[in-house]
Amino acid sequence: MTKEKNKRTKDAVEILHRRYIKDDPKALAELEKIRADNDVARKIYKLRTKSGLSQREFAKLVGTTASVICRLENSDYEGHSLAMLNRIAAALDKRVEIRFLSIKKGSHSKNIYAF
C-alpha cells in the first residue's frame, strides 16, 4: 500500500476523492472538465461584479441578453466559446489569454482561461 492510502483522514472530500475519483481516469477527466467550466464561470462573474455591472448592463455591453450572461456565470454551463469570451473581454477593455499547462500526476489543472 502507498503511504497516502495508509494516511488516515477525517476530511470528507479527501475520503470521497480517494474512494471514487483517484484511480479512475474517466472520473478524473470529468472532474477536470467540471473544474474548468466552473473556473470560467467564476471568472466571468468576477469580471462583471468588479466592474459594478448588473447582468442586464453587462449583457448590453457584450451585445447579448441577460439570460445568456446568467448561463455563462453558471458553473454547470458547458457552452463557453472563445468567440463569446473575446466579446466579454472586448466589452471590458480586456483580452483573453489561453494557456496550456502540463498536467502532473496527482495535481489538478488550474486556470485554463486567464482574464
N, CA, C and O atoms as a GROMACS GRO file, in nm:
protein
  460
    1MET      N    1   0.084  -0.119   0.000
    1MET     CA    2   0.000   0.000   0.000
    1MET      C    3   0.087   0.125   0.000
    1MET      O    4   0.196   0.126   0.058
    2THR      N    5   0.039   0.228  -0.066
    2THR     CA    6   0.114   0.352  -0.067
    2THR      C    7   0.096   0.424   0.065
    2THR      O    8   0.003   0.399   0.140
    3LYS      N    9   0.187   0.513   0.089
    3LYS     CA   10   0.184   0.591   0.213
    3LYS      C   11   0.053   0.671   0.223
    3LYS      O   12  -0.004   0.685   0.331
    4GLU      N   13   0.007   0.723   0.108
    4GLU     CA   14  -0.115   0.804   0.107
    4GLU      C   15  -0.236   0.722   0.150
    4GLU      O   16  -0.322   0.772   0.222
    5LYS      N   17  -0.245   0.596   0.107
    5LYS     CA   18  -0.359   0.514   0.144
    5LYS      C   19  -0.356   0.480   0.293
    5LYS      O   20  -0.460   0.463   0.355
    6ASN      N   21  -0.237   0.471   0.349
    6ASN     CA   22  -0.224   0.441   0.491
    6ASN      C   23  -0.255   0.562   0.578
    6ASN      O   24  -0.294   0.548   0.694
    7LYS      N   25  -0.237   0.680   0.523
    7LYS     CA   26  -0.258   0.803   0.598
    7LYS      C   27  -0.408   0.822   0.622
    7LYS      O   28  -0.487   0.831   0.528
    8ARG      N   29  -0.446   0.828   0.747
    8ARG     CA   30  -0.587   0.844   0.783
    8ARG      C   31  -0.627   0.991   0.774
    8ARG      O   32  -0.547   1.082   0.795
    9THR      N   33  -0.753   1.011   0.742
    9THR     CA   34  -0.805   1.147   0.734
    9THR      C   35  -0.952   1.147   0.775
    9THR      O   36  -1.022   1.047   0.764
   10LYS      N   37  -0.996   1.262   0.823
   10LYS     CA   38  -1.138   1.282   0.853
   10LYS      C   39  -1.199   1.379   0.751
   10LYS      O   40  -1.317   1.412   0.760
   11ASP      N   41  -1.118   1.423   0.656
   11ASP     CA   42  -1.162   1.516   0.552
   11ASP      C   43  -1.256   1.443   0.456
   11ASP      O   44  -1.213   1.356   0.380
   12ALA      N   45  -1.383   1.478   0.459
   12ALA     CA   46  -1.483   1.409   0.379
   12ALA      C   47  -1.454   1.417   0.230
   12ALA      O   48  -1.471   1.319   0.157
   13VAL      N   49  -1.409   1.532   0.184
   13VAL     CA   50  -1.378   1.548   0.042
   13VAL      C   51  -1.263   1.456   0.002
   13VAL      O   52  -1.267   1.393  -0.103
   14GLU      N   53  -1.162   1.450   0.085
   14GLU     CA   54  -1.048   1.362   0.059
   14GLU      C   55  -1.091   1.215   0.058
   14GLU      O   56  -1.047   1.138  -0.027
   15ILE      N   57  -1.175   1.178   0.151
   15ILE     CA   58  -1.224   1.039   0.156
   15ILE      C   59  -1.300   1.005   0.029
   15ILE      O   60  -1.278   0.899  -0.031
   16LEU      N   61  -1.390   1.094  -0.013
   16LEU     CA   62  -1.466   1.071  -0.137
   16LEU      C   63  -1.374   1.067  -0.259
   16LEU      O   64  -1.393   0.984  -0.348
   17HIS      N   65  -1.276   1.156  -0.263
   17HIS     CA   66  -1.182   1.158  -0.375
   17HIS      C   67  -1.106   1.025  -0.383
   17HIS      O   68  -1.095   0.967  -0.491
   18ARG      N   69  -1.056   0.979  -0.273
   18ARG     CA   70  -0.983   0.851  -0.271
   18ARG      C   71  -1.072   0.735  -0.314
   18ARG      O   72  -1.029   0.645  -0.387
   19ARG      N   73  -1.197   0.737  -0.269
   19ARG     CA   74  -1.286   0.626  -0.295
   19ARG      C   75  -1.339   0.623  -0.438
   19ARG      O   76  -1.349   0.516  -0.498
   20TYR      N   77  -1.372   0.739  -0.495
   20TYR     CA   78  -1.442   0.742  -0.623
   20TYR      C   79  -1.365   0.802  -0.740
   20TYR      O   80  -1.399   0.774  -0.855
   21ILE      N   81  -1.265   0.881  -0.716
   21ILE     CA   82  -1.201   0.955  -0.823
   21ILE      C   83  -1.057   0.910  -0.852
   21ILE      O   84  -1.021   0.884  -0.966
   22LYS      N   85  -0.979   0.900  -0.749
   22LYS     CA   86  -0.833   0.887  -0.758
   22LYS      C   87  -0.783   0.787  -0.863
   22LYS      O   88  -0.696   0.822  -0.943
   23ASP      N   89  -0.835   0.668  -0.865
   23ASP     CA   90  -0.784   0.564  -0.954
   23ASP      C   91  -0.870   0.543  -1.078
   23ASP      O   92  -0.854   0.442  -1.147
   24ASP      N   93  -0.958   0.635  -1.107
   24ASP     CA   94  -1.048   0.622  -1.221
   24ASP      C   95  -1.020   0.734  -1.322
   24ASP      O   96  -1.062   0.847  -1.302
   25PRO      N   97  -0.948   0.702  -1.431
   25PRO     CA   98  -0.913   0.805  -1.529
   25PRO      C   99  -1.033   0.879  -1.587
   25PRO      O  100  -1.026   1.000  -1.612
   26LYS      N  101  -1.145   0.808  -1.608
   26LYS     CA  102  -1.266   0.873  -1.661
   26LYS      C  103  -1.320   0.974  -1.561
   26LYS      O  104  -1.358   1.086  -1.597
   27ALA      N  105  -1.324   0.934  -1.436
   27ALA     CA  106  -1.374   1.023  -1.331
   27ALA      C  107  -1.282   1.143  -1.315
   27ALA      O  108  -1.329   1.255  -1.294
   28LEU      N  109  -1.152   1.122  -1.324
   28LEU     CA  110  -1.056   1.233  -1.314
   28LEU      C  111  -1.075   1.331  -1.429
   28LEU      O  112  -1.073   1.453  -1.408
   29ALA      N  113  -1.093   1.278  -1.550
   29ALA     CA  114  -1.114   1.365  -1.667
   29ALA      C  115  -1.242   1.446  -1.652
   29ALA      O  116  -1.244   1.565  -1.684
   30GLU      N  117  -1.349   1.383  -1.604
   30GLU     CA  118  -1.476   1.454  -1.584
   30GLU      C  119  -1.462   1.562  -1.477
   30GLU      O  120  -1.516   1.672  -1.491
   31LEU      N  121  -1.390   1.529  -1.371
   31LEU     CA  122  -1.367   1.627  -1.265
   31LEU      C  123  -1.291   1.748  -1.318
   31LEU      O  124  -1.323   1.862  -1.283
   32GLU      N  125  -1.190   1.725  -1.400
   32GLU     CA  126  -1.113   1.836  -1.457
   32GLU      C  127  -1.200   1.922  -1.548
   32GLU      O  128  -1.187   2.044  -1.549
   33LYS      N  129  -1.288   1.859  -1.625
   33LYS     CA  130  -1.378   1.934  -1.713
   33LYS      C  131  -1.472   2.020  -1.628
   33LYS      O  132  -1.495   2.137  -1.660
   34ILE      N  133  -1.525   1.964  -1.523
   34ILE     CA  134  -1.614   2.038  -1.434
   34ILE      C  135  -1.540   2.156  -1.371
   34ILE      O  136  -1.593   2.266  -1.363
   35ARG      N  137  -1.418   2.132  -1.328
   35ARG     CA  138  -1.338   2.239  -1.268
   35ARG      C  139  -1.310   2.350  -1.369
   35ARG      O  140  -1.315   2.468  -1.333
   36ALA      N  141  -1.283   2.314  -1.493
   36ALA     CA  142  -1.256   2.414  -1.596
   36ALA      C  143  -1.381   2.499  -1.623
   36ALA      O  144  -1.372   2.621  -1.630
   37ASP      N  145  -1.497   2.433  -1.637
   37ASP     CA  146  -1.622   2.507  -1.660
   37ASP      C  147  -1.652   2.601  -1.543
   37ASP      O  148  -1.692   2.715  -1.563
   38ASN      N  149  -1.631   2.551  -1.421
   38ASN     CA  150  -1.654   2.631  -1.302
   38ASN      C  151  -1.559   2.751  -1.298
   38ASN      O  152  -1.598   2.861  -1.262
   39ASP      N  153  -1.435   2.728  -1.336
   39ASP     CA  154  -1.335   2.836  -1.334
   39ASP      C  155  -1.374   2.948  -1.431
   39ASP      O  156  -1.364   3.066  -1.397
   40VAL      N  157  -1.418   2.911  -1.549
   40VAL     CA  158  -1.460   3.011  -1.648
   40VAL      C  159  -1.581   3.089  -1.596
   40VAL      O  160  -1.585   3.212  -1.607
   41ALA      N  161  -1.679   3.019  -1.542
   41ALA     CA  162  -1.799   3.085  -1.490
   41ALA      C  163  -1.764   3.184  -1.380
   41ALA      O  164  -1.815   3.296  -1.377
   42ARG      N  165  -1.676   3.143  -1.289
   42ARG     CA  166  -1.635   3.231  -1.180
   42ARG      C  167  -1.561   3.354  -1.231
   42ARG      O  168  -1.581   3.464  -1.180
   43LYS      N  169  -1.477   3.336  -1.330
   43LYS     CA  170  -1.402   3.449  -1.384
   43LYS      C  171  -1.495   3.550  -1.451
   43LYS      O  172  -1.476   3.671  -1.436
   44ILE      N  173  -1.594   3.501  -1.523
   44ILE     CA  174  -1.690   3.592  -1.586
   44ILE      C  175  -1.768   3.668  -1.479
   44ILE      O  176  -1.783   3.790  -1.489
   45TYR      N  177  -1.815   3.598  -1.378
   45TYR     CA  178  -1.887   3.662  -1.269
   45TYR      C  179  -1.800   3.768  -1.201
   45TYR      O  180  -1.845   3.879  -1.174
   46LYS      N  181  -1.677   3.732  -1.173
   46LYS     CA  182  -1.585   3.824  -1.105
   46LYS      C  183  -1.558   3.949  -1.190
   46LYS      O  184  -1.556   4.061  -1.138
   47LEU      N  185  -1.538   3.930  -1.320
   47LEU     CA  186  -1.517   4.045  -1.408
   47LEU      C  187  -1.638   4.139  -1.405
   47LEU      O  188  -1.623   4.261  -1.396
   48ARG      N  189  -1.757   4.080  -1.413
   48ARG     CA  190  -1.879   4.162  -1.416
   48ARG      C  191  -1.898   4.236  -1.285
   48ARG      O  192  -1.925   4.356  -1.285
   49THR      N  193  -1.885   4.166  -1.174
   49THR     CA  194  -1.911   4.230  -1.045
   49THR      C  195  -1.803   4.333  -1.010
   49THR      O  196  -1.833   4.435  -0.948
   50LYS      N  197  -1.678   4.306  -1.047
   50LYS     CA  198  -1.573   4.406  -1.023
   50LYS      C  199  -1.599   4.533  -1.102
   50LYS      O  200  -1.560   4.643  -1.061
   51SER      N  201  -1.666   4.518  -1.214
   51SER     CA  202  -1.700   4.634  -1.297
   51SER      C  203  -1.825   4.704  -1.247
   51SER      O  204  -1.862   4.809  -1.299
   52GLY      N  205  -1.890   4.647  -1.147
   52GLY     CA  206  -2.010   4.708  -1.090
   52GLY      C  207  -2.131   4.701  -1.180
   52GLY      O  208  -2.218   4.788  -1.174
   53LEU      N  209  -2.137   4.600  -1.264
   53LEU     CA  210  -2.246   4.588  -1.360
   53LEU      C  211  -2.345   4.480  -1.322
   53LEU      O  212  -2.308   4.375  -1.268
   54SER      N  213  -2.472   4.506  -1.350
   54SER     CA  214  -2.573   4.402  -1.335
   54SER      C  215  -2.560   4.309  -1.456
   54SER      O  216  -2.491   4.342  -1.553
   55GLN      N  217  -2.626   4.195  -1.451
   55GLN     CA  218  -2.622   4.106  -1.566
   55GLN      C  219  -2.683   4.173  -1.689
   55GLN      O  220  -2.635   4.155  -1.800
   56ARG      N  221  -2.788   4.250  -1.668
   56ARG     CA  222  -2.853   4.319  -1.780
   56ARG      C  223  -2.760   4.424  -1.842
   56ARG      O  224  -2.750   4.433  -1.964
   57GLU      N  225  -2.693   4.503  -1.758
   57GLU     CA  226  -2.600   4.605  -1.807
   57GLU      C  227  -2.482   4.540  -1.880
   57GLU      O  228  -2.438   4.586  -1.986
   58PHE      N  229  -2.431   4.433  -1.820
   58PHE     CA  230  -2.318   4.360  -1.879
   58PHE      C  231  -2.358   4.302  -2.014
   58PHE      O  232  -2.281   4.309  -2.110
   59ALA      N  233  -2.477   4.244  -2.021
   59ALA     CA  234  -2.526   4.185  -2.146
   59ALA      C  235  -2.534   4.290  -2.256
   59ALA      O  236  -2.497   4.264  -2.371
   60LYS      N  237  -2.581   4.409  -2.221
   60LYS     CA  238  -2.591   4.516  -2.320
   60LYS      C  239  -2.453   4.553  -2.375
   60LYS      O  240  -2.437   4.572  -2.495
   61LEU      N  241  -2.354   4.562  -2.286
   61LEU     CA  242  -2.216   4.591  -2.330
   61LEU      C  243  -2.162   4.483  -2.423
   61LEU      O  244  -2.094   4.513  -2.522
   62VAL      N  245  -2.191   4.357  -2.389
   62VAL     CA  246  -2.139   4.244  -2.466
   62VAL      C  247  -2.217   4.223  -2.595
   62VAL      O  248  -2.166   4.164  -2.690
   63GLY      N  249  -2.340   4.273  -2.599
   63GLY     CA  250  -2.424   4.256  -2.718
   63GLY      C  251  -2.502   4.125  -2.714
   63GLY      O  252  -2.516   4.057  -2.815
   64THR      N  253  -2.552   4.091  -2.597
   64THR     CA  254  -2.629   3.969  -2.580
   64THR      C  255  -2.741   3.997  -2.479
   64THR      O  256  -2.770   4.112  -2.449
   65THR      N  257  -2.802   3.894  -2.428
   65THR     CA  258  -2.911   3.911  -2.332
   65THR      C  259  -2.865   3.873  -2.192
   65THR      O  260  -2.764   3.805  -2.174
   66ALA      N  261  -2.940   3.919  -2.093
   66ALA     CA  262  -2.908   3.888  -1.954
   66ALA      C  263  -2.916   3.738  -1.927
   66ALA      O  264  -2.841   3.686  -1.845
   67SER      N  265  -3.007   3.668  -1.996
   67SER     CA  266  -3.017   3.524  -1.976
   67SER      C  267  -2.891   3.451  -2.024
   67SER      O  268  -2.853   3.349  -1.967
   68VAL      N  269  -2.828   3.502  -2.128
   68VAL     CA  270  -2.703   3.443  -2.176
   68VAL      C  271  -2.593   3.465  -2.072
   68VAL      O  272  -2.516   3.374  -2.042
   69ILE      N  273  -2.586   3.584  -2.016
   69ILE     CA  274  -2.487   3.613  -1.912
   69ILE      C  275  -2.512   3.524  -1.791
   69ILE      O  276  -2.418   3.472  -1.730
   70CYS      N  277  -2.637   3.506  -1.756
   70CYS     CA  278  -2.673   3.419  -1.644
   70CYS      C  279  -2.622   3.276  -1.669
   70CYS      O  280  -2.565   3.214  -1.580
   71ARG      N  281  -2.643   3.226  -1.789
   71ARG     CA  282  -2.595   3.091  -1.823
   71ARG      C  283  -2.442   3.084  -1.818
   71ARG      O  284  -2.386   2.988  -1.766
   72LEU      N  285  -2.375   3.186  -1.871
   72LEU     CA  286  -2.229   3.188  -1.873
   72LEU      C  287  -2.170   3.188  -1.732
   72LEU      O  288  -2.061   3.135  -1.710
   73GLU      N  289  -2.241   3.248  -1.638
   73GLU     CA  290  -2.194   3.254  -1.500
   73GLU      C  291  -2.234   3.131  -1.418
   73GLU      O  292  -2.199   3.120  -1.301
   74ASN      N  293  -2.307   3.040  -1.480
   74ASN     CA  294  -2.348   2.917  -1.414
   74ASN      C  295  -2.238   2.812  -1.429
   74ASN      O  296  -2.196   2.783  -1.541
   75SER      N  297  -2.191   2.756  -1.318
   75SER     CA  298  -2.080   2.660  -1.324
   75SER      C  299  -2.118   2.531  -1.396
   75SER      O  300  -2.029   2.455  -1.435
   76ASP      N  301  -2.247   2.504  -1.415
   76ASP     CA  302  -2.290   2.384  -1.487
   76ASP      C  303  -2.293   2.404  -1.639
   76ASP      O  304  -2.310   2.308  -1.714
   77TYR      N  305  -2.277   2.527  -1.683
   77TYR     CA  306  -2.284   2.558  -1.826
   77TYR      C  307  -2.158   2.507  -1.896
   77TYR      O  308  -2.046   2.531  -1.850
   78GLU      N  309  -2.177   2.437  -2.008
   78GLU     CA  310  -2.065   2.378  -2.080
   78GLU      C  311  -2.041   2.443  -2.216
   78GLU      O  312  -1.957   2.395  -2.292
   79GLY      N  313  -2.112   2.549  -2.247
   79GLY     CA  314  -2.104   2.606  -2.382
   79GLY      C  315  -2.017   2.728  -2.398
   79GLY      O  316  -2.039   2.807  -2.490
   80HIS      N  317  -1.918   2.746  -2.311
   80HIS     CA  318  -1.830   2.862  -2.325
   80HIS      C  319  -1.755   2.854  -2.458
   80HIS      O  320  -1.694   2.752  -2.489
   81SER      N  321  -1.761   2.960  -2.533
   81SER     CA  322  -1.689   2.963  -2.661
   81SER      C  323  -1.585   3.074  -2.658
   81SER      O  324  -1.601   3.174  -2.588
   82LEU      N  325  -1.481   3.054  -2.733
   82LEU     CA  326  -1.376   3.154  -2.740
   82LEU      C  327  -1.432   3.285  -2.798
   82LEU      O  328  -1.391   3.393  -2.755
   83ALA      N  329  -1.522   3.275  -2.892
   83ALA     CA  330  -1.582   3.395  -2.951
   83ALA      C  331  -1.655   3.477  -2.844
   83ALA      O  332  -1.640   3.599  -2.839
   84MET      N  333  -1.733   3.410  -2.759
   84MET     CA  334  -1.806   3.482  -2.654
   84MET      C  335  -1.709   3.538  -2.550
   84MET      O  336  -1.728   3.650  -2.503
   85LEU      N  337  -1.608   3.462  -2.515
   85LEU     CA  338  -1.509   3.512  -2.418
   85LEU      C  339  -1.438   3.636  -2.474
   85LEU      O  340  -1.409   3.729  -2.398
   86ASN      N  341  -1.411   3.637  -2.603
   86ASN     CA  342  -1.349   3.755  -2.665
   86ASN      C  343  -1.445   3.874  -2.665
   86ASN      O  344  -1.400   3.988  -2.646
   87ARG      N  345  -1.573   3.851  -2.685
   87ARG     CA  346  -1.672   3.960  -2.679
   87ARG      C  347  -1.679   4.018  -2.539
   87ARG      O  348  -1.686   4.140  -2.522
   88ILE      N  349  -1.676   3.931  -2.439
   88ILE     CA  350  -1.679   3.975  -2.299
   88ILE      C  351  -1.554   4.057  -2.269
   88ILE      O  352  -1.563   4.165  -2.210
   89ALA      N  353  -1.441   4.006  -2.310
   89ALA     CA  354  -1.315   4.076  -2.284
   89ALA      C  355  -1.314   4.213  -2.352
   89ALA      O  356  -1.276   4.312  -2.290
   90ALA      N  357  -1.356   4.219  -2.476
   90ALA     CA  358  -1.357   4.345  -2.550
   90ALA      C  359  -1.450   4.447  -2.485
   90ALA      O  360  -1.419   4.566  -2.481
   91ALA      N  361  -1.563   4.401  -2.435
   91ALA     CA  362  -1.659   4.491  -2.371
   91ALA      C  363  -1.601   4.556  -2.246
   91ALA      O  364  -1.643   4.664  -2.206
   92LEU      N  365  -1.504   4.490  -2.185
   92LEU     CA  366  -1.443   4.541  -2.062
   92LEU      C  367  -1.299   4.589  -2.083
   92LEU      O  368  -1.224   4.607  -1.987
   93ASP      N  369  -1.263   4.608  -2.208
   93ASP     CA  370  -1.128   4.654  -2.242
   93ASP      C  371  -1.021   4.557  -2.191
   93ASP      O  372  -0.920   4.598  -2.134
   94LYS      N  373  -1.045   4.432  -2.211
   94LYS     CA  374  -0.953   4.326  -2.170
   94LYS      C  375  -0.924   4.238  -2.290
   94LYS      O  376  -0.978   4.258  -2.398
   95ARG      N  377  -0.837   4.140  -2.268
   95ARG     CA  378  -0.812   4.041  -2.371
   95ARG      C  379  -0.814   3.903  -2.306
   95ARG      O  380  -0.789   3.889  -2.187
   96VAL      N  381  -0.843   3.804  -2.386
   96VAL     CA  382  -0.845   3.666  -2.337
   96VAL      C  383  -0.706   3.608  -2.356
   96VAL      O  384  -0.643   3.627  -2.460
   97GLU      N  385  -0.661   3.538  -2.256
   97GLU     CA  386  -0.532   3.470  -2.264
   97GLU      C  387  -0.556   3.322  -2.235
   97GLU      O  388  -0.613   3.288  -2.132
   98ILE      N  389  -0.512   3.236  -2.325
   98ILE     CA  390  -0.528   3.093  -2.305
   98ILE      C  391  -0.391   3.033  -2.284
   98ILE      O  392  -0.297   3.059  -2.360
   99ARG      N  393  -0.380   2.951  -2.180
   99ARG     CA  394  -0.252   2.886  -2.151
   99ARG      C  395  -0.270   2.736  -2.155
   99ARG      O  396  -0.374   2.684  -2.116
  100PHE      N  397  -0.168   2.666  -2.202
  100PHE     CA  398  -0.165   2.521  -2.198
  100PHE      C  399  -0.061   2.483  -2.094
  100PHE      O  400   0.057   2.513  -2.109
  101LEU      N  401  -0.107   2.417  -1.990
  101LEU     CA  402  -0.020   2.381  -1.880
  101LEU      C  403  -0.001   2.230  -1.878
  101LEU      O  404  -0.093   2.155  -1.909
  102SER      N  405   0.119   2.187  -1.841
  102SER     CA  406   0.140   2.044  -1.831
  102SER      C  407   0.065   1.991  -1.710
  102SER      O  408   0.053   2.058  -1.608
  103ILE      N  409   0.016   1.871  -1.724
  103ILE     CA  410  -0.057   1.807  -1.616
  103ILE      C  411   0.038   1.710  -1.550
  103ILE      O  412   0.090   1.618  -1.613
  104LYS      N  413   0.060   1.730  -1.423
  104LYS     CA  414   0.148   1.642  -1.346
  104LYS      C  415   0.062   1.541  -1.273
  104LYS      O  416  -0.048   1.574  -1.228
  105LYS      N  417   0.111   1.421  -1.261
  105LYS     CA  418   0.038   1.318  -1.185
  105LYS      C  419   0.008   1.368  -1.046
  105LYS      O  420   0.095   1.422  -0.977
  106GLY      N  421  -0.116   1.350  -1.004
  106GLY     CA  422  -0.154   1.387  -0.868
  106GLY      C  423  -0.191   1.533  -0.851
  106GLY      O  424  -0.233   1.573  -0.743
  107SER      N  425  -0.176   1.613  -0.956
  107SER     CA  426  -0.215   1.754  -0.944
  107SER      C  427  -0.333   1.780  -1.035
  107SER      O  428  -0.364   1.700  -1.124
  108HIS      N  429  -0.398   1.889  -1.013
  108HIS     CA  430  -0.515   1.925  -1.092
  108HIS      C  431  -0.481   2.047  -1.176
  108HIS      O  432  -0.415   2.139  -1.128
  109SER      N  433  -0.527   2.048  -1.301
  109SER     CA  434  -0.501   2.165  -1.384
  109SER      C  435  -0.584   2.281  -1.333
  109SER      O  436  -0.695   2.262  -1.284
  110LYS      N  437  -0.529   2.400  -1.344
  110LYS     CA  438  -0.597   2.520  -1.297
  110LYS      C  439  -0.588   2.628  -1.404
  110LYS      O  440  -0.498   2.627  -1.488
  111ASN      N  441  -0.682   2.719  -1.399
  111ASN     CA  442  -0.682   2.838  -1.484
  111ASN      C  443  -0.663   2.806  -1.631
  111ASN      O  444  -0.564   2.847  -1.692
  112ILE      N  445  -0.755   2.733  -1.686
  112ILE     CA  446  -0.748   2.703  -1.829
  112ILE      C  447  -0.764   2.832  -1.907
  112ILE      O  448  -0.699   2.851  -2.010
  113TYR      N  449  -0.849   2.921  -1.861
  113TYR     CA  450  -0.865   3.052  -1.922
  113TYR      C  451  -0.821   3.155  -1.820
  113TYR      O  452  -0.862   3.149  -1.704
  114ALA      N  453  -0.740   3.248  -1.860
  114ALA     CA  454  -0.698   3.354  -1.770
  114ALA      C  455  -0.748   3.486  -1.825
  114ALA      O  456  -0.737   3.512  -1.945
  115PHE      N  457  -0.802   3.569  -1.739
  115PHE     CA  458  -0.850   3.701  -1.781
  115PHE      C  459  -0.766   3.807  -1.717
  115PHE      O  460  -0.789   3.926  -1.739
   0.00000   0.00000   0.00000
